[in-house]
Amino acid sequence: MASQIVRRLARGRASGIFSSANPSFLDRSFSSAASESNLIRATLFPGDGIGPEIAESVKQVFRVADVPIEWEEHFVGTEIDPRTQSFLTWESLESVRQNKVGLKGPMATPIGKGHRSLNLTLRKELNLYANVRPCYSLPGYKTKYDDVDLITIRENTEGEYSGLEHQVVRGVVESLKIITRSASLRVAEYAFHYAKAHGRQRVSAIHKANIMQKTDGLFLKCCREVAEKYPEIVYEEVVIDNCCMMLVKNPALFDVLVMPNLYGDIISDLCAGLIGGLGLTPSVNIGEGGIALAEAVHGSAPDIAGMNLANPTALLLSAVSMLRHLDLHDKADRIQDAVLKTIAEGKYRTGDLGGKSTTTEFTNAICDHI
């Protein structure tokens, strides 16, 4: 198993977990102001709760690794910006559009207050159409599974998360699920291109077309259309409830999974649980024109905010993904190796990983390995 893990990590480095050779997906022309000083400017959203603490860990590790990144920090506002209808300012969105690359900590939207979701705002305004999450067993960190190596690719812009809800009559509300041919083709094309570029053998389309025949039926039709262009890749269709059962029984059955929005939200978190939780899972959102916004997908954990107890691994590995998108593979390798070595040694682990280390101690141990 150790040799399989080494081969898997080597394969990911060679190709870059989130890099793409397809110019229709990536058009990386970064900020000229930063390039004049040999630095790449990237937008940083520290986020809420534990976000600023783990963002500081990333900045510390980047400094020690001498990563040529200039951070342009933006914070969630205290009032609604009418231009975005959320607490995210228009200037922060423009920063991502200009820099085309960014890193985001956890953001909390008040539940039941009528506010527009911060994450949904980012996806909609920046047209971040695909959320990509690799889930792989970490060397030295024991879970119930030691052979997990899969990728979830989630359509990010429509489905049940289109935000179209209304009250029909008192006591009856309706939520619309939107599936379009253009969005389905786009995410399917990305999934198959990703599989081919990274030496993956199988793409599984996750659906519930036996019940939602029109919406999920259209999604499957688009996936089949794209699959015909990739005869070297095995294509299959799996009903979502059966998929959940199969993942829990034997996650090795899957390779790349592509699915509509809501299913992707559920399945990607399930897969994170297979390897130890959201605190170990990197993620990146891919948008049109080459935009890539990496993020930690766990919550803001307000109960431990400011207590120096947070685990920065997910944000660090997401930052590694950002570096691979920028073709800074040497820096990405050094940081990823340092994170994995620190976890594998077991001397310095945060509470969620079964240890007693603080965020500072864990981060310092990673820096020592660099």
BAGU-205643 format. One record per residue (C-alpha): residue number from 1; x, y, z. Coordinates in nm, 2 decimals. Example, Ala and Ser with C-alpha at 12.3 -4.5 7.8 and 13.67 -1.06 7.14 Angstrom:
<recs>
<rec num="1" east="1.23" north="-0.45" up="0.78"/>
<rec num="2" east="1.37" north="-0.11" up="0.71"/>
</recs>
This chain:
<recs>
<rec num="1" east="0.00" north="0.00" up="0.00"/>
<rec num="2" east="0.29" north="0.24" up="0.08"/>
<rec num="3" east="0.42" north="0.19" up="-0.28"/>
<rec num="4" east="0.07" north="0.26" up="-0.42"/>
<rec num="5" east="0.05" north="0.59" up="-0.22"/>
<rec num="6" east="0.40" north="0.69" up="-0.34"/>
<rec num="7" east="0.30" north="0.62" up="-0.71"/>
<rec num="8" east="-0.02" north="0.81" up="-0.67"/>
<rec num="9" east="0.15" north="1.12" up="-0.52"/>
<rec num="10" east="0.42" north="1.11" up="-0.79"/>
<rec num="11" east="0.15" north="1.09" up="-1.06"/>
<rec num="12" east="-0.03" north="1.39" up="-0.91"/>
<rec num="13" east="0.29" north="1.59" up="-0.91"/>
<rec num="14" east="0.40" north="1.50" up="-1.26"/>
<rec num="15" east="0.07" north="1.62" up="-1.41"/>
<rec num="16" east="-0.03" north="1.88" up="-1.14"/>
<rec num="17" east="-0.35" north="1.80" up="-0.96"/>
<rec num="18" east="-0.55" north="2.09" up="-1.10"/>
<rec num="19" east="-0.34" north="2.19" up="-1.40"/>
<rec num="20" east="-0.49" north="2.16" up="-1.75"/>
<rec num="21" east="-0.33" north="2.15" up="-2.09"/>
<rec num="22" east="-0.65" north="2.26" up="-2.26"/>
<rec num="23" east="-0.64" north="2.63" up="-2.35"/>
<rec num="24" east="-1.02" north="2.65" up="-2.35"/>
<rec num="25" east="-1.01" north="2.59" up="-1.97"/>
<rec num="26" east="-0.70" north="2.79" up="-1.88"/>
<rec num="27" east="-0.59" north="3.13" up="-2.01"/>
<rec num="28" east="-0.35" north="3.24" up="-1.75"/>
<rec num="29" east="-0.24" north="3.60" up="-1.79"/>
<rec num="30" east="-0.16" north="3.72" up="-1.44"/>
<rec num="31" east="-0.14" north="4.07" up="-1.30"/>
<rec num="32" east="0.13" north="4.28" up="-1.47"/>
<rec num="33" east="0.19" north="4.48" up="-1.16"/>
<rec num="34" east="0.30" north="4.18" up="-0.97"/>
<rec num="35" east="0.49" north="4.03" up="-1.26"/>
<rec num="36" east="0.71" north="4.34" up="-1.28"/>
<rec num="37" east="0.85" north="4.24" up="-0.94"/>
<rec num="38" east="0.88" north="3.87" up="-1.03"/>
<rec num="39" east="0.58" north="3.80" up="-0.80"/>
<rec num="40" east="0.25" north="3.65" up="-0.89"/>
<rec num="41" east="-0.04" north="3.84" up="-0.74"/>
<rec num="42" east="-0.31" north="3.62" up="-0.59"/>
<rec num="43" east="-0.63" north="3.71" up="-0.41"/>
<rec num="44" east="-0.66" north="3.59" up="-0.05"/>
<rec num="45" east="-0.99" north="3.57" up="0.14"/>
<rec num="46" east="-0.89" north="3.48" up="0.50"/>
<rec num="47" east="-1.26" north="3.42" up="0.58"/>
<rec num="48" east="-1.45" north="3.40" up="0.91"/>
<rec num="49" east="-1.40" north="3.21" up="1.24"/>
<rec num="50" east="-1.07" north="3.01" up="1.22"/>
<rec num="51" east="-1.01" north="3.14" up="0.87"/>
<rec num="52" east="-0.76" north="3.42" up="0.96"/>
<rec num="53" east="-0.56" north="3.18" up="1.17"/>
<rec num="54" east="-0.52" north="2.91" up="0.91"/>
<rec num="55" east="-0.46" north="3.18" up="0.64"/>
<rec num="56" east="-0.17" north="3.31" up="0.85"/>
<rec num="57" east="-0.04" north="2.95" up="0.86"/>
<rec num="58" east="-0.04" north="2.94" up="0.48"/>
<rec num="59" east="0.14" north="3.28" up="0.46"/>
<rec num="60" east="0.40" north="3.16" up="0.71"/>
<rec num="61" east="0.47" north="2.84" up="0.51"/>
<rec num="62" east="0.48" north="3.03" up="0.18"/>
<rec num="63" east="0.74" north="3.27" up="0.33"/>
<rec num="64" east="0.96" north="2.98" up="0.45"/>
<rec num="65" east="0.93" north="2.80" up="0.12"/>
<rec num="66" east="1.01" north="3.13" up="-0.06"/>
<rec num="67" east="0.70" north="3.11" up="-0.28"/>
<rec num="68" east="0.68" north="3.40" up="-0.53"/>
<rec num="69" east="0.33" north="3.50" up="-0.43"/>
<rec num="70" east="0.21" north="3.85" up="-0.35"/>
<rec num="71" east="-0.12" north="3.83" up="-0.15"/>
<rec num="72" east="-0.40" north="4.08" up="-0.22"/>
<rec num="73" east="-0.62" north="4.03" up="0.09"/>
<rec num="74" east="-0.99" north="4.09" up="0.09"/>
<rec num="75" east="-1.23" north="4.05" up="0.39"/>
<rec num="76" east="-1.60" north="3.99" up="0.42"/>
<rec num="77" east="-1.78" north="4.32" up="0.47"/>
<rec num="78" east="-2.00" north="4.41" up="0.76"/>
<rec num="79" east="-2.29" north="4.53" up="0.54"/>
<rec num="80" east="-2.46" north="4.41" up="0.23"/>
<rec num="81" east="-2.30" north="4.54" up="-0.09"/>
<rec num="82" east="-2.59" north="4.62" up="-0.32"/>
<rec num="83" east="-2.38" north="4.54" up="-0.63"/>
<rec num="84" east="-2.33" north="4.18" up="-0.52"/>
<rec num="85" east="-2.63" north="4.15" up="-0.28"/>
<rec num="86" east="-2.41" north="3.98" up="-0.03"/>
<rec num="87" east="-2.14" north="4.07" up="0.23"/>
<rec num="88" east="-1.87" north="4.02" up="-0.05"/>
<rec num="89" east="-1.77" north="4.35" up="-0.20"/>
<rec num="90" east="-1.76" north="4.41" up="-0.57"/>
<rec num="91" east="-1.39" north="4.51" up="-0.53"/>
<rec num="92" east="-1.31" north="4.16" up="-0.39"/>
<rec num="93" east="-1.47" north="3.99" up="-0.69"/>
<rec num="94" east="-1.28" north="4.22" up="-0.93"/>
<rec num="95" east="-0.96" north="4.13" up="-0.76"/>
<rec num="96" east="-1.01" north="3.76" up="-0.85"/>
<rec num="97" east="-1.11" north="3.85" up="-1.20"/>
<rec num="98" east="-0.80" north="4.05" up="-1.24"/>
<rec num="99" east="-0.56" north="3.81" up="-1.07"/>
<rec num="100" east="-0.73" north="3.50" up="-1.20"/>
<rec num="101" east="-0.61" north="3.30" up="-0.91"/>
<rec num="102" east="-0.70" north="3.30" up="-0.54"/>
<rec num="103" east="-0.73" north="3.12" up="-0.21"/>
<rec num="104" east="-1.03" north="3.13" up="0.02"/>
<rec num="105" east="-1.07" north="3.04" up="0.38"/>
<rec num="106" east="-1.40" north="2.93" up="0.53"/>
<rec num="107" east="-1.69" north="3.18" up="0.50"/>
<rec num="108" east="-2.00" north="3.17" up="0.71"/>
<rec num="109" east="-2.34" north="3.29" up="0.59"/>
<rec num="110" east="-2.61" north="3.35" up="0.86"/>
<rec num="111" east="-2.87" north="3.08" up="0.84"/>
<rec num="112" east="-3.23" north="3.18" up="0.80"/>
<rec num="113" east="-3.15" north="3.55" up="0.78"/>
<rec num="114" east="-3.23" north="3.59" up="0.41"/>
<rec num="115" east="-2.87" north="3.67" up="0.32"/>
<rec num="116" east="-2.73" north="3.55" up="-0.01"/>
<rec num="117" east="-2.47" north="3.27" up="0.05"/>
<rec num="118" east="-2.12" north="3.40" up="0.02"/>
<rec num="119" east="-1.99" north="3.08" up="-0.15"/>
<rec num="120" east="-2.29" north="3.09" up="-0.39"/>
<rec num="121" east="-2.21" north="3.46" up="-0.47"/>
<rec num="122" east="-1.85" north="3.37" up="-0.56"/>
<rec num="123" east="-1.96" north="3.08" up="-0.78"/>
<rec num="124" east="-2.22" north="3.28" up="-0.96"/>
<rec num="125" east="-2.04" north="3.61" up="-1.00"/>
<rec num="126" east="-1.71" north="3.45" up="-1.11"/>
<rec num="127" east="-1.88" north="3.17" up="-1.31"/>
<rec num="128" east="-1.68" north="2.90" up="-1.12"/>
<rec num="129" east="-1.85" north="2.61" up="-1.30"/>
<rec num="130" east="-1.65" north="2.31" up="-1.16"/>
<rec num="131" east="-1.55" north="2.22" up="-0.81"/>
<rec num="132" east="-1.27" north="1.97" up="-0.81"/>
<rec num="133" east="-1.18" north="1.77" up="-0.49"/>
<rec num="134" east="-0.92" north="1.50" up="-0.48"/>
<rec num="135" east="-0.96" north="1.25" up="-0.20"/>
<rec num="136" east="-0.67" north="1.02" up="-0.13"/>
<rec num="137" east="-0.55" north="0.83" up="0.17"/>
<rec num="138" east="-0.27" north="1.01" up="0.36"/>
<rec num="139" east="0.05" north="0.82" up="0.44"/>
<rec num="140" east="0.08" north="0.76" up="0.81"/>
<rec num="141" east="-0.28" north="0.87" up="0.90"/>
<rec num="142" east="-0.49" north="0.56" up="0.96"/>
<rec num="143" east="-0.86" north="0.55" up="0.87"/>
<rec num="144" east="-1.10" north="0.27" up="0.80"/>
<rec num="145" east="-0.98" north="0.28" up="0.44"/>
<rec num="146" east="-0.62" north="0.29" up="0.31"/>
<rec num="147" east="-0.68" north="0.27" up="-0.07"/>
<rec num="148" east="-0.89" north="0.58" up="-0.14"/>
<rec num="149" east="-0.78" north="0.76" up="-0.46"/>
<rec num="150" east="-1.06" north="0.94" up="-0.63"/>
<rec num="151" east="-1.16" north="1.28" up="-0.77"/>
<rec num="152" east="-1.51" north="1.44" up="-0.74"/>
<rec num="153" east="-1.60" north="1.70" up="-1.00"/>
<rec num="154" east="-1.92" north="1.89" up="-0.92"/>
<rec num="155" east="-2.11" north="2.12" up="-1.14"/>
<rec num="156" east="-2.11" north="2.44" up="-0.95"/>
<rec num="157" east="-2.36" north="2.69" up="-1.10"/>
<rec num="158" east="-2.71" north="2.55" up="-1.12"/>
<rec num="159" east="-2.92" north="2.25" up="-1.01"/>
<rec num="160" east="-3.10" north="2.29" up="-0.68"/>
<rec num="161" east="-2.86" north="2.56" up="-0.59"/>
<rec num="162" east="-2.99" north="2.80" up="-0.85"/>
<rec num="163" east="-3.15" north="3.00" up="-0.57"/>
<rec num="164" east="-3.49" north="3.01" up="-0.74"/>
<rec num="165" east="-3.75" north="2.96" up="-0.46"/>
<rec num="166" east="-4.09" north="3.11" up="-0.39"/>
<rec num="167" east="-4.40" north="3.06" up="-0.19"/>
<rec num="168" east="-4.69" north="2.92" up="-0.40"/>
<rec num="169" east="-4.95" north="2.96" up="-0.13"/>
<rec num="170" east="-4.92" north="3.00" up="0.25"/>
<rec num="171" east="-4.75" north="2.68" up="0.38"/>
<rec num="172" east="-4.63" north="2.57" up="0.04"/>
<rec num="173" east="-4.30" north="2.66" up="-0.11"/>
<rec num="174" east="-4.14" north="2.56" up="-0.44"/>
<rec num="175" east="-3.77" north="2.53" up="-0.53"/>
<rec num="176" east="-3.67" north="2.50" up="-0.89"/>
<rec num="177" east="-3.39" north="2.27" up="-1.01"/>
<rec num="178" east="-3.23" north="2.41" up="-1.32"/>
<rec num="179" east="-3.02" north="2.19" up="-1.55"/>
<rec num="180" east="-2.90" north="2.33" up="-1.88"/>
<rec num="181" east="-2.73" north="2.16" up="-2.17"/>
<rec num="182" east="-2.45" north="2.42" up="-2.18"/>
<rec num="183" east="-2.35" north="2.38" up="-1.82"/>
<rec num="184" east="-2.38" north="2.01" up="-1.83"/>
<rec num="185" east="-2.16" north="1.98" up="-2.14"/>
<rec num="186" east="-1.90" north="2.22" up="-1.99"/>
<rec num="187" east="-1.85" north="2.02" up="-1.67"/>
<rec num="188" east="-1.86" north="1.68" up="-1.85"/>
<rec num="189" east="-1.60" north="1.81" up="-2.09"/>
<rec num="190" east="-1.38" north="1.92" up="-1.80"/>
<rec num="191" east="-1.42" north="1.59" up="-1.62"/>
<rec num="192" east="-1.32" north="1.38" up="-1.92"/>
<rec num="193" east="-1.03" north="1.62" up="-2.01"/>
<rec num="194" east="-0.92" north="1.60" up="-1.65"/>
<rec num="195" east="-0.93" north="1.22" up="-1.65"/>
<rec num="196" east="-0.73" north="1.20" up="-1.97"/>
<rec num="197" east="-0.47" north="1.46" up="-1.86"/>
<rec num="198" east="-0.41" north="1.28" up="-1.53"/>
<rec num="199" east="-0.40" north="0.92" up="-1.65"/>
<rec num="200" east="-0.74" north="0.83" up="-1.49"/>
<rec num="201" east="-0.92" north="0.53" up="-1.64"/>
<rec num="202" east="-1.28" north="0.58" up="-1.55"/>
<rec num="203" east="-1.55" north="0.85" up="-1.53"/>
<rec num="204" east="-1.87" north="0.79" up="-1.34"/>
<rec num="205" east="-2.17" north="1.01" up="-1.39"/>
<rec num="206" east="-2.38" north="1.03" up="-1.07"/>
<rec num="207" east="-2.75" north="1.09" up="-1.11"/>
<rec num="208" east="-3.11" north="1.02" up="-1.01"/>
<rec num="209" east="-3.25" north="1.01" up="-1.37"/>
<rec num="210" east="-3.48" north="0.72" up="-1.27"/>
<rec num="211" east="-3.69" north="0.98" up="-1.08"/>
<rec num="212" east="-3.59" north="1.32" up="-1.22"/>
<rec num="213" east="-3.60" north="1.20" up="-1.58"/>
<rec num="214" east="-3.59" north="1.54" up="-1.75"/>
<rec num="215" east="-3.33" north="1.72" up="-1.55"/>
<rec num="216" east="-3.09" north="1.44" up="-1.47"/>
<rec num="217" east="-3.18" north="1.28" up="-1.80"/>
<rec num="218" east="-3.04" north="1.59" up="-1.98"/>
<rec num="219" east="-2.73" north="1.58" up="-1.76"/>
<rec num="220" east="-2.67" north="1.21" up="-1.86"/>
<rec num="221" east="-2.73" north="1.28" up="-2.22"/>
<rec num="222" east="-2.46" north="1.55" up="-2.22"/>
<rec num="223" east="-2.22" north="1.32" up="-2.04"/>
<rec num="224" east="-2.28" north="1.04" up="-2.29"/>
<rec num="225" east="-2.22" north="1.29" up="-2.58"/>
<rec num="226" east="-1.88" north="1.39" up="-2.43"/>
<rec num="227" east="-1.79" north="1.03" up="-2.35"/>
<rec num="228" east="-1.80" north="0.94" up="-2.71"/>
<rec num="229" east="-1.50" north="1.17" up="-2.77"/>
<rec num="230" east="-1.29" north="0.98" up="-2.52"/>
<rec num="231" east="-1.31" north="0.61" up="-2.61"/>
<rec num="232" east="-1.00" north="0.53" up="-2.41"/>
<rec num="233" east="-1.18" north="0.62" up="-2.09"/>
<rec num="234" east="-1.44" north="0.39" up="-1.93"/>
<rec num="235" east="-1.77" north="0.56" up="-1.88"/>
<rec num="236" east="-2.05" north="0.45" up="-1.64"/>
<rec num="237" east="-2.36" north="0.59" up="-1.49"/>
<rec num="238" east="-2.44" north="0.53" up="-1.12"/>
<rec num="239" east="-2.76" north="0.63" up="-0.93"/>
<rec num="240" east="-2.66" north="0.85" up="-0.64"/>
<rec num="241" east="-2.80" north="0.63" up="-0.36"/>
<rec num="242" east="-2.62" north="0.33" up="-0.49"/>
<rec num="243" east="-2.31" north="0.54" up="-0.54"/>
<rec num="244" east="-2.31" north="0.63" up="-0.16"/>
<rec num="245" east="-2.34" north="0.26" up="-0.07"/>
<rec num="246" east="-2.06" north="0.16" up="-0.31"/>
<rec num="247" east="-1.83" north="0.43" up="-0.18"/>
<rec num="248" east="-1.87" north="0.32" up="0.18"/>
<rec num="249" east="-1.83" north="-0.05" up="0.09"/>
<rec num="250" east="-1.54" north="-0.01" up="-0.15"/>
<rec num="251" east="-1.42" north="0.34" up="-0.26"/>
<rec num="252" east="-1.16" north="0.18" up="-0.48"/>
<rec num="253" east="-1.44" north="0.11" up="-0.73"/>
<rec num="254" east="-1.43" north="0.48" up="-0.83"/>
<rec num="255" east="-1.19" north="0.70" up="-1.01"/>
<rec num="256" east="-1.34" north="1.03" up="-1.14"/>
<rec num="257" east="-1.69" north="1.12" up="-1.04"/>
<rec num="258" east="-1.89" north="1.40" up="-1.22"/>
<rec num="259" east="-2.23" north="1.51" up="-1.10"/>
<rec num="260" east="-2.48" north="1.79" up="-1.07"/>
<rec num="261" east="-2.45" north="2.05" up="-0.79"/>
<rec num="262" east="-2.64" north="1.90" up="-0.50"/>
<rec num="263" east="-2.51" north="1.55" up="-0.55"/>
<rec num="264" east="-2.16" north="1.68" up="-0.57"/>
<rec num="265" east="-2.20" north="1.87" up="-0.24"/>
<rec num="266" east="-2.31" north="1.55" up="-0.07"/>
<rec num="267" east="-2.07" north="1.30" up="-0.24"/>
<rec num="268" east="-1.76" north="1.52" up="-0.20"/>
<rec num="269" east="-1.82" north="1.54" up="0.18"/>
<rec num="270" east="-1.88" north="1.17" up="0.20"/>
<rec num="271" east="-1.55" north="1.11" up="0.02"/>
<rec num="272" east="-1.37" north="1.35" up="0.26"/>
<rec num="273" east="-1.50" north="1.14" up="0.55"/>
<rec num="274" east="-1.33" north="0.83" up="0.39"/>
<rec num="275" east="-0.99" north="0.99" up="0.44"/>
<rec num="276" east="-1.03" north="1.16" up="0.77"/>
<rec num="277" east="-1.26" north="1.46" up="0.72"/>
<rec num="278" east="-1.29" north="1.80" up="0.55"/>
<rec num="279" east="-0.99" north="1.92" up="0.75"/>
<rec num="280" east="-0.76" north="1.71" up="0.52"/>
<rec num="281" east="-0.93" north="1.77" up="0.19"/>
<rec num="282" east="-0.81" north="2.03" up="-0.07"/>
<rec num="283" east="-1.05" north="2.18" up="-0.32"/>
<rec num="284" east="-1.04" north="2.42" up="-0.61"/>
<rec num="285" east="-1.31" north="2.59" up="-0.82"/>
<rec num="286" east="-1.24" north="2.63" up="-1.19"/>
<rec num="287" east="-1.39" north="2.92" up="-1.39"/>
<rec num="288" east="-1.41" north="3.04" up="-1.74"/>
<rec num="289" east="-1.11" north="3.24" up="-1.87"/>
<rec num="290" east="-0.86" north="3.05" up="-1.65"/>
<rec num="291" east="-0.98" north="3.16" up="-1.31"/>
<rec num="292" east="-0.89" north="2.92" up="-1.03"/>
<rec num="293" east="-1.01" north="2.98" up="-0.67"/>
<rec num="294" east="-0.87" north="2.72" up="-0.43"/>
<rec num="295" east="-1.05" north="2.69" up="-0.10"/>
<rec num="296" east="-1.08" north="2.50" up="0.23"/>
<rec num="297" east="-1.43" north="2.35" up="0.22"/>
<rec num="298" east="-1.47" north="2.29" up="0.60"/>
<rec num="299" east="-1.67" north="2.53" up="0.82"/>
<rec num="300" east="-1.55" north="2.84" up="1.00"/>
<rec num="301" east="-1.56" north="2.66" up="1.34"/>
<rec num="302" east="-1.65" north="2.97" up="1.54"/>
<rec num="303" east="-1.64" north="2.76" up="1.87"/>
<rec num="304" east="-1.26" north="2.74" up="1.84"/>
<rec num="305" east="-1.19" north="3.07" up="1.66"/>
<rec num="306" east="-0.90" north="3.26" up="1.81"/>
<rec num="307" east="-0.80" north="2.97" up="2.04"/>
<rec num="308" east="-0.50" north="2.85" up="1.82"/>
<rec num="309" east="-0.65" north="2.51" up="1.78"/>
<rec num="310" east="-0.74" north="2.50" up="1.42"/>
<rec num="311" east="-0.60" north="2.25" up="1.17"/>
<rec num="312" east="-0.46" north="2.44" up="0.86"/>
<rec num="313" east="-0.41" north="2.13" up="0.65"/>
<rec num="314" east="-0.70" north="2.17" up="0.41"/>
<rec num="315" east="-0.61" north="2.53" up="0.33"/>
<rec num="316" east="-0.25" north="2.44" up="0.29"/>
<rec num="317" east="-0.32" north="2.15" up="0.05"/>
<rec num="318" east="-0.56" north="2.38" up="-0.14"/>
<rec num="319" east="-0.28" north="2.64" up="-0.16"/>
<rec num="320" east="-0.06" north="2.36" up="-0.30"/>
<rec num="321" east="-0.33" north="2.30" up="-0.56"/>
<rec num="322" east="-0.32" north="2.67" up="-0.64"/>
<rec num="323" east="0.06" north="2.65" up="-0.69"/>
<rec num="324" east="0.02" north="2.36" up="-0.93"/>
<rec num="325" east="-0.23" north="2.56" up="-1.13"/>
<rec num="326" east="0.05" north="2.82" up="-1.16"/>
<rec num="327" east="0.30" north="2.56" up="-1.27"/>
<rec num="328" east="0.50" north="2.61" up="-0.95"/>
<rec num="329" east="0.54" north="2.24" up="-0.90"/>
<rec num="330" east="0.87" north="2.25" up="-0.71"/>
<rec num="331" east="0.73" north="2.48" up="-0.45"/>
<rec num="332" east="0.41" north="2.27" up="-0.44"/>
<rec num="333" east="0.61" north="1.95" up="-0.39"/>
<rec num="334" east="0.81" north="2.09" up="-0.10"/>
<rec num="335" east="0.51" north="2.22" up="0.09"/>
<rec num="336" east="0.30" north="1.90" up="0.02"/>
<rec num="337" east="0.59" north="1.68" up="0.13"/>
<rec num="338" east="0.63" north="1.89" up="0.45"/>
<rec num="339" east="0.26" north="1.87" up="0.54"/>
<rec num="340" east="0.24" north="1.49" up="0.48"/>
<rec num="341" east="0.56" north="1.42" up="0.67"/>
<rec num="342" east="0.43" north="1.62" up="0.97"/>
<rec num="343" east="0.11" north="1.43" up="0.98"/>
<rec num="344" east="0.27" north="1.09" up="0.92"/>
<rec num="345" east="0.53" north="1.14" up="1.20"/>
<rec num="346" east="0.24" north="1.21" up="1.44"/>
<rec num="347" east="0.45" north="1.42" up="1.69"/>
<rec num="348" east="0.26" north="1.74" up="1.60"/>
<rec num="349" east="-0.10" north="1.70" up="1.52"/>
<rec num="350" east="-0.40" north="1.92" up="1.60"/>
<rec num="351" east="-0.69" north="1.79" up="1.81"/>
<rec num="352" east="-0.91" north="1.68" up="1.51"/>
<rec num="353" east="-0.62" north="1.45" up="1.40"/>
<rec num="354" east="-0.59" north="1.30" up="1.75"/>
<rec num="355" east="-0.31" north="1.52" up="1.87"/>
<rec num="356" east="-0.27" north="1.80" up="2.12"/>
<rec num="357" east="-0.07" north="2.05" up="1.92"/>
<rec num="358" east="-0.17" north="2.41" up="1.86"/>
<rec num="359" east="-0.21" north="2.56" up="1.51"/>
<rec num="360" east="0.13" north="2.74" up="1.57"/>
<rec num="361" east="0.31" north="2.43" up="1.67"/>
<rec num="362" east="0.17" north="2.23" up="1.38"/>
<rec num="363" east="0.26" north="2.51" up="1.13"/>
<rec num="364" east="0.61" north="2.54" up="1.28"/>
<rec num="365" east="0.67" north="2.17" up="1.24"/>
<rec num="366" east="0.57" north="2.19" up="0.87"/>
<rec num="367" east="0.81" north="2.48" up="0.83"/>
<rec num="368" east="1.09" north="2.27" up="0.99"/>
<rec num="369" east="1.03" north="2.00" up="0.72"/>
<rec num="370" east="1.06" north="2.26" up="0.45"/>
</recs>
